[in-house]
């Protein structure tokens, strides 16, 4: 894919790819997931319990990095 306002891939980044699995058409536009603070995000996070606190772990989630999910993320941000 070509870099645009909907997609940006930075293979020069020292963390690329930041998640295991997909390396083709990996969208870096949402490097920090805008849905991290949402309790019900469409991704597949797991939760860790540490010192009585529940921590969201998105290590295995690539939802915001899939180019086809751009419209879903933008719609959620509008809500």
FENNOR-V465005 format. One record per pair of residues at least 4 apart in sequence whose ideal C-beta (glycine too) atoms are under 7 Angstrom apart, sorted by the first residue. I is the first residue (numbers start at 1). J is the second residue. D is the distance in whole Angstrom. If there is no record, write none. Layout:
BEGIN
((I J D) (I J D))
END
This chain:
BEGIN
((1 7 5) (1 25 5) (1 67 6) (3 7 6) (3 8 5) (3 9 7) (6 70 5) (7 27 5) (7 29 6) (7 67 5) (8 27 7) (8 28 5) (8 29 5) (9 26 6) (9 27 7) (9 28 6) (10 16 6) (10 28 5) (11 16 5) (13 28 7) (17 23 5) (17 26 5) (19 62 5) (19 65 7) (21 62 6) (22 26 6) (22 62 6) (22 65 7) (25 67 5) (26 65 5) (27 65 5) (27 66 7) (27 67 5) (30 34 6) (30 64 4) (30 73 6) (33 58 6) (33 64 5) (34 73 6) (34 77 6) (35 41 4) (35 43 7) (35 64 7) (35 73 7) (35 76 6) (36 56 7) (36 58 7) (41 45 7) (42 63 6) (42 72 6) (43 58 7) (43 61 4) (43 63 4) (44 60 7) (44 61 5) (45 56 5) (45 57 6) (45 58 5) (45 61 6) (46 57 5) (47 54 5) (47 55 7) (47 56 6) (47 57 7) (48 55 5) (48 57 5) (49 54 6) (50 55 6) (62 66 6) (63 69 6) (64 69 7) (64 73 6) (69 73 6) (70 74 6) (71 75 6) (72 76 6) (73 77 6) (74 78 7))
END
